Amino acid sequence: MTVERFESDDHGYEGWLIRNRATGYVLNTTKSPSAGYLWLHFANCNRINKLGGGPWTTTGYIKVCATNVAALEEWAQVEVGSSELHRCEFCWA
């Protein structure tokens, strides 16, 4: 399970979105990730995928991306000690 972390790399993040829009997931979190701010989105959620709509990863946030939720839960468990991801109320509705 491959996880890609994008920090200060909006171009790389947008490229990942283009390649994985139909099957990917994006975890939005702060540059210093914490269990209190782990927001899970589908890659096609317009909250996190408007190409050219950033900055996405150059301010206080990073994007952690994968093609399955389990990989992101595992990443969160290792990074912040919790695999509880908050699901976006728009794309998971």
N, C-alpha and C positions, 0 to 999 in steps of 0.2 A: 504494500500500500504506500503510494508515493504522496507525500505532502510537500507543497511548495509554499514558502513564506516570502512575502513581498514587503520589503521595507525600503522606502526611498527609491522605489522602482515602479512608477505608474505605467511606464511603457511595457515592462515585463508583465505586470498584472493585467493590463488590457489585452496583451497577446494571449495570456492564459485564458481569459474570458472568451475570446474569439474561438479558440481551439476547443473549449469545454462548455460552451454555453448550454448545450442540450443535456449534458450529463454531470456537470460539476456542482460543487458546493463551495461556498465561501464563508469562512469564519472571520468576522470583523472583530478586532480587539484593539486595545491600546498598545502603544509601543513597548510598554512594560506590562505584559499580559497579566490579568488578574481574573480570578474565578467570578468576580462580580460583573465582568463585561466581556462576555463571549457570545456574540450574536451570529447565529447560523442562518445563511441565506441560500436559496437556489442560485446558481450562477446567472440565471436569466432574470433575477429580481431587479426591477428598475431602481431600487434604492442603492444598489452597488455596482451596476453594470453599464451606466451611460458612458459610452466611449467618448473620451475627451472631456468628460464631465468632472474630472477630479479637481483638486488633488485627492488621490485615494490613499497613498502610502507615504506621502512626503510631509505630512503634518503630524498629528499626535496618534495616528492609527496605522495599523498594519493589516494585511490580508493574508490569511492562511488558507490555502486552497487544496482540494482533493476531489477525486471522483467518487468517493463514498464517505458517508458520515462517520463510520467506525474509525477511519484513519484520523479524522479531526478530533473525535472523542479521545483517542489514544494520545494525540499530540497535546491536547488540553490537560489530560491526566499527568503527563510527564512535565509539562511546562508550569502548570499552576496548581496541581494536586487535586483537580476536579474535572470530571468528564461531563458535567452538567452544562449543556449548551442551551442558551435561550433562543428559541425559534422566532424568526421575524414574523410579526403578526400580519404582514402583508402577503408575503410569498408562501407562507405555510398555512394560510387561512383556508 
